[in-house]
Amino acid sequence: MLLYVKDGLLPKPDLVIHADTGAEMPETVEHVHNWAIPFCEDLGIDFRIVKSHRGTIYDDYFQAGAIPVMGFRSCTDNFKVAPQRREIRKIVGRGKRGELLASCWLGITTDEERRRTKSDVLWCDITYPLLDNHRVSREDCLQRLESEGLDVIKSGCFHCPYAGSNFYRSLRSNHPKLFEKALMLEANAERKTLERTGKELRSGLVWGKKLRMLDFIEVDDATCDSGAGCFI
C-alpha cells in the first residue's frame, strides 16, 4: 500500500500504525525500522508504534499459564486492535454518537478476500485498498517487492499456533533463543493447566502436538491463512 501511495495510485494516509506485540520476529522489527519508518518519513507520513497496556503478548500468556489458541481473537483484539484504536482516538477524539471519525486500511489481497469484514465500531470503518481501489494478488505484491529489492519475511509472533511445524523448525534453526522461549511458554502452560484442572494440556503451539514433538511431525500444517488468525 505504501508503494502505491508513492506511485500516486492511493491517497496519502494521515497515519501508519504498527502494533508491536512484543513477540514480533526479528526480521519484522528490522523491516519496520530500516525500511517502513524511513519510507514514511520520505513521504511525509506520520508512523507510530503502539503497544498494549498489558505488556508483551508473551508475558501476558506466561503469567496466565496459557498459550494462544486457534479460533480465539484475544491476541488480535488485545494486542493489535485495542492499541491501534486507542492511538486513533487520541487524534480524532470522541465525536458525536454514531459519527464516522476515521477509516482504517487493511492490505488484504484478492487471495484472502474471504477475510473481508466490517468494523465492529461506528466511529472507525475498515476499507480494503488492495481489493476495492486496485485488484491486487499476493503474487502481484511479491513481484512488486522484488522489483524494489525488498525481501520481506512473513510477519507473526514467534509463538503463534497458526504458524505450523515448518515455521517452528526454521525458528529452532535460525532463532534458537526464541524457540526456547516458545518451549518455555508451552511447558509453563502444561504445568499450570495440570495444577488448575488435574488434566494435561490438550494441544500445544503446533496444531494437535507439543513443540517437543516437532521432529515427529511430517506434514505442512500451517494454517495462517485460515481466516481466523490476526490480520490487523
N, C-alpha and C positions, 0 to 999 in steps of 0.2 A: 504494500500500500504506500509506503514511503517513497519507493522508486516511482510509483505512478504520480505521486504528488510532485516529485522533481520534474517529471515529464510534462506536467500540466494536465494530466488526464484525470486527476482528482483534485478537489479544492484543498487548500492548506488547512489542516485542523488547528484548533486553538491549543491543543494539549495532547501529548502522548504520555500514557501512564504505564509503567511496568510494575506489576505487583510481585515483589520478591518474597517468596515463601520461606526463605532461609534454607531451602533444600534444593536449590537450583543446581544443575550440572555446571561444572567449572567452565565448560565451553559456552554455555548460555551467558554466564556472568561476563566472560571476556567479550562476547559479541555485543552485549549491551553497552559496555564501557568503551570498547575500542572502535565500534562502528556506529551503533544506533544513536548514542548521545552526540558524538561529533557530527553525524549526518544531520540530525535535527537542528543542531546549532547553526549549521551552514544554511539550512532552510528557514531559520528564524522561528522554529517551533519549540515551545516550552516542553522539556522532557522531565518527568518526575518519577522517582522510585518511591513506592509506598509499601508499607509493611503492616501486618496485623498487630493490633494491640495485645494479642495473645502470645506474642513472641514468634519463634520459628515453628513451622508445622511439625518438624521432627520432635522438638522438645514438648510440644503440646500432646502429641500422641504418646511419647515416652512417659510423661507424667501421668497420663490417663491409663497407662498399662494397656494400650491398644495399638492396632495398626490400621492403616487405611483399608477400606473395604469397598469392593466394586458395587456400584449401584447406589451409593450414598454420596450426596453432593456436598458434604460438610467441608471437604478440602477446598472446593471451588468457592463455596459461599463464604467461609470464614477467612480464607487466606488470599483470595483473589477479588471476588465481587465486593465484599464489605469494605476492604481498604480503599479500593478504587472509588467507590461511591462516596465514602467519607471525604475523600480529596475533592471530588467534583462538587460536593455540597459546599465545601469551603469557598468555592468560586462562584457558584450560581445562587447560593442561598436557599431559602425555603420556598418563596413564591406563594402563589395562591393555590388552594386545593385543586388538584387535577391539572395544573398548568405544566406544560412541557417546557423544561428548562435546559435540557442537554440531550445530545444524541451521541451514542457510543457506537463506534465502528468495530465490527468483528471481521477479521480477514479469512473467513471460511470460504473455501473454493468449491467449485462445482462437484468435486468428488465427494464432498461431505454436505451436500445441500440438505440432506435429511436432518441435519443438526440445526437448521434454521428454527428459531424460536422467537416469541415475543417477550418483551420486557415484563417483569412482574411488578413494576412500579410505573406510576403515571408521569412522574417528573423527568424520567430519563428513558428514551426509547433506544432500540437497537437497529442499526442499519448494516447492510452487507454489501459494501462497495465491489467486492470481487464476484458477487452474484448478480447484482442489480445494475450497477454502473458499467461494469465490464464482466463478461463471462470468462472467468479465469480458472484453469485447472491447476492441479498440483504440478503437473509436468510443465505447464507454462511458467509457473513460479520458479521451478528448478532451472529451467533454461535461462530465465532472466538473471537469476542469481549467478549462474555460471558465466554469463556474459559480463557481469560486473566483477568477476573474480572473487565472488563470495562463496565460501564453503560453510554453510550453516548446518550445524549439528542439531538434530531433533531435540527440542527442549522437553523439560519434565523434571519432576522431583526424583532424587536418586533412590527413593523407597516407594515408588508408585506401583500399585498392584496391577495396573494395566500394561506395564512395560513389557512383561514377558521374559522367558528364560534366556533368550539370546541377549537381551539388554543386560541382564544380571551377569552373564558370562563376560560380556565386554566390560562391565563395571568392575568385576573382580580382577580382570587383567590390566585395565587402564587406570582405575582409581581404587586400588585395594583398600585404602583407608575409608572411603565412602561405603564400599561393600561391607567392611567390617562393622560400620555403624548401622547399616541396614540389618545385618545379622543380629546385632545387639538389640535393635528395636523389636525384631521379631521374637527373640528369646525373652525379652522383658515382658512382652505381651503374653507369651505362653505361660510364664511364671505367674503373672498377675491373674490371668484367667483361671488357672488351676487353683490359686488361693481364694478367689472370689466364688467360684462355682463348683470346684471339685472336679471339673471336666477339662479336657485338653482343648487347646485352640483348634478349631475345626480346619482352618486352612491358613496359609502364610501369604507372603508377598508375591509368590508365584502362584497362579491360579490352581488351587487344589493341592499345592505342595509347599513344603518349607524350603527356605533358601539352602539349608544344609543338604537338601536332596537334589540340588541343582544338576549334578553330574548324571543323575538318573533320568532327567527329562530330555527327551529327544525331539519333541515336536516344537514348531514355532508357534507359541501360544500367546503372542502379543495381541491385546485387544484394545489398543489405544484409540482406534478409530471406530469403536463400538457405538459412539454417540452418547455414552453415559459418563464419560470422563470429563476432565476440565477443558474448557475451550475459551476462556476469557483471559 
